[in-house]
Amino acid sequence: MLKKTVKQFSFILILTAMLTLPFLALAQISNSKITDRLKNTGTSAGFSSADETTLATIIGRVVNTALSFLGIIFIILIILGGYQWMTAGGNEDQVTQAKGRIKNAIIGLIVVISAWSIWLLIDNYILRKL
């Protein structure tokens, strides 16, 4: 039973890593002919050059990435709880554990949505005014 759980957890961990790693890729092209051409094209099209990234923007990206990762964890927990409930086979202990896992995942989702709304309020009304 433990081996099966470890195998499922490692599969979910690998799947989560594969889905979230592209969001964390912050690769940047250094000064080269390609970036010079892109800058020239943008300025000739009427766009201004990009501003430097502010601290509020960096914090916002970190918070949004963390909250996105927590949303993925919520979905995984709901799927695991549903799978555990479906495979319980009438065993009341497993059904109770599955219900508890789903209930805790929903409570976690409420906490994450609340944190996101508080962050949105802080970002829009406090940080953008500075």
DRENBAVEX-557432 format. One record per residue (C-alpha): residue number from 1; residue in one letter; y, z, x. Coordinates in nm, 4 decimals, decimal comma, always signed. Each point is the difference from the previous one (the first is absolute). Layout:
REM DRENBAVEX-557432
> NUM  a  Y  Z  X
...
REM end
This chain:
REM DRENBAVEX-557432
> 1  m  +0,0000  +0,0000  +0,0000
> 2  l  +0,2425  +0,0909  +0,2800
> 3  k  -0,0845  -0,3175  +0,1914
> 4  k  +0,0730  -0,2101  -0,3076
> 5  t  +0,3329  +0,1766  -0,0542
> 6  v  +0,0999  -0,0482  +0,3636
> 7  k  -0,0928  -0,3666  -0,0228
> 8  q  +0,2084  -0,0460  -0,3163
> 9  f  +0,2933  +0,1881  +0,1501
> 10  s  -0,0080  -0,2065  +0,3187
> 11  f  -0,0134  -0,3217  -0,2041
> 12  i  +0,3002  +0,1080  -0,2058
> 13  l  +0,1867  +0,1075  +0,3150
> 14  i  -0,0609  -0,3376  +0,1658
> 15  l  +0,1005  -0,1847  -0,3174
> 16  t  +0,3180  +0,2063  -0,0290
> 17  a  +0,0848  -0,0659  +0,3644
> 18  m  -0,0503  -0,3727  -0,0487
> 19  l  +0,2282  +0,0018  -0,3044
> 20  t  +0,2776  +0,2140  +0,1510
> 21  l  +0,0194  -0,1182  +0,3598
> 22  p  +0,1913  -0,3206  -0,0821
> 23  f  +0,2796  +0,2165  -0,1457
> 24  l  +0,0283  +0,1903  +0,3259
> 25  a  +0,0316  -0,3077  +0,2210
> 26  l  +0,3537  +0,0160  +0,1264
> 27  a  -0,0310  -0,2762  +0,2576
> 28  q  +0,3222  -0,1631  +0,1046
> 29  i  +0,0701  -0,3168  +0,1933
> 30  s  +0,2211  +0,0633  +0,3002
> 31  n  +0,2900  -0,2275  +0,0880
> 32  s  -0,1376  -0,3479  +0,0213
> 33  k  +0,0734  -0,3536  -0,1058
> 34  i  -0,1631  +0,0634  -0,3374
> 35  t  +0,2275  +0,2910  -0,0900
> 36  d  +0,3061  -0,1872  +0,1257
> 37  r  -0,0875  -0,2948  -0,2237
> 38  l  -0,0530  +0,2308  -0,2968
> 39  k  +0,3361  +0,1704  +0,0596
> 40  n  +0,1757  -0,3362  +0,0261
> 41  t  -0,1652  -0,1228  -0,3172
> 42  g  +0,0984  +0,3150  -0,1888
> 43  t  +0,3616  -0,0025  +0,1124
> 44  s  +0,0383  -0,3710  -0,0748
> 45  a  -0,1403  +0,0643  -0,3489
> 46  g  +0,2730  +0,2571  -0,0603
> 47  f  -0,1897  +0,3237  +0,0587
> 48  s  +0,1391  +0,2732  +0,2205
> 49  s  -0,2032  +0,1462  +0,2828
> 50  a  -0,2178  +0,3012  -0,0760
> 51  d  +0,1391  +0,3493  +0,0467
> 52  e  -0,1716  +0,2651  +0,2050
> 53  t  -0,2543  +0,2118  -0,1769
> 54  t  +0,1440  +0,3338  -0,1082
> 55  l  -0,1749  +0,3359  -0,0015
> 56  a  -0,0109  -0,0024  -0,3798
> 57  t  -0,1796  -0,3366  +0,0048
> 58  i  -0,2573  +0,1239  +0,2496
> 59  i  -0,0616  +0,3198  -0,1985
> 60  g  -0,0278  -0,2066  -0,3185
> 61  r  -0,2625  -0,2247  +0,1559
> 62  v  -0,2002  +0,2992  +0,1202
> 63  v  +0,0165  +0,1699  -0,3409
> 64  n  -0,0929  -0,3201  -0,1846
> 65  t  -0,2939  -0,0604  +0,2355
> 66  a  -0,1235  +0,3572  -0,0429
> 67  l  +0,0304  -0,0155  -0,3782
> 68  s  -0,1781  -0,3366  -0,0075
> 69  f  -0,2812  +0,1481  +0,2070
> 70  l  -0,0244  +0,2936  -0,2428
> 71  g  -0,0201  -0,2459  -0,2898
> 72  i  -0,2938  -0,1710  +0,1686
> 73  i  -0,1685  +0,3388  +0,0456
> 74  f  +0,0531  +0,0680  -0,3733
> 75  i  -0,1752  -0,3228  -0,0948
> 76  i  -0,2886  +0,0796  +0,2349
> 77  l  -0,0391  +0,3481  -0,1492
> 78  i  -0,0006  -0,1365  -0,3551
> 79  i  -0,2649  -0,2567  +0,0934
> 80  l  -0,2119  +0,2655  +0,1726
> 81  g  +0,0312  +0,2329  -0,2994
> 82  g  -0,0970  -0,2770  -0,2402
> 83  y  -0,2935  -0,1018  +0,2187
> 84  q  -0,1161  +0,3611  +0,0243
> 85  w  +0,0261  +0,0375  -0,3768
> 86  m  -0,1920  -0,3234  -0,0671
> 87  t  -0,2787  +0,0909  +0,2409
> 88  a  -0,0277  +0,3619  -0,1180
> 89  g  -0,2937  -0,0864  -0,2235
> 90  g  +0,0710  +0,2853  -0,2400
> 91  n  +0,0343  +0,2623  +0,2723
> 92  e  +0,2745  +0,2293  -0,1316
> 93  d  +0,0973  +0,1271  +0,3459
> 94  q  +0,0706  -0,3490  +0,1289
> 95  v  +0,1898  -0,0909  -0,3177
> 96  t  +0,2126  +0,3135  +0,0399
> 97  q  +0,0693  -0,0867  +0,3635
> 98  a  +0,0941  -0,3556  -0,0964
> 99  k  +0,2345  +0,1223  -0,2737
> 100  g  +0,1584  +0,2406  +0,2464
> 101  r  +0,0468  -0,2761  +0,2583
> 102  i  +0,1624  -0,2298  -0,2568
> 103  k  +0,2217  +0,2826  -0,1296
> 104  n  +0,1104  +0,0892  +0,3539
> 105  a  +0,0694  -0,3664  +0,0776
> 106  i  +0,2211  -0,0297  -0,3076
> 107  i  +0,1864  +0,3184  +0,0957
> 108  g  +0,0461  -0,1469  +0,3477
> 109  l  +0,1342  -0,3216  -0,1516
> 110  i  +0,2531  +0,1985  -0,2015
> 111  v  +0,1102  +0,1791  +0,3176
> 112  v  +0,0322  -0,3307  +0,1885
> 113  i  +0,2002  -0,1633  -0,2798
> 114  s  +0,2250  +0,3056  -0,0148
> 115  a  +0,0519  -0,0131  +0,3771
> 116  w  +0,0800  -0,3707  -0,0225
> 117  s  +0,2538  +0,0534  -0,2783
> 118  i  +0,1670  +0,2838  +0,1934
> 119  w  +0,0138  -0,2208  +0,3089
> 120  l  +0,1486  -0,2847  -0,2027
> 121  l  +0,2649  +0,2343  -0,1372
> 122  i  +0,0862  +0,1284  +0,3495
> 123  d  +0,0049  -0,3502  +0,1457
> 124  n  +0,2151  -0,1596  -0,2687
> 125  y  +0,2492  +0,2762  -0,0683
> 126  i  +0,0290  +0,1897  +0,3288
> 127  l  -0,1008  -0,2149  +0,2986
> 128  r  +0,1561  -0,3252  -0,1210
> 129  k  +0,3324  +0,1760  -0,0673
> 130  l  +0,0317  +0,1123  +0,3644
REM end
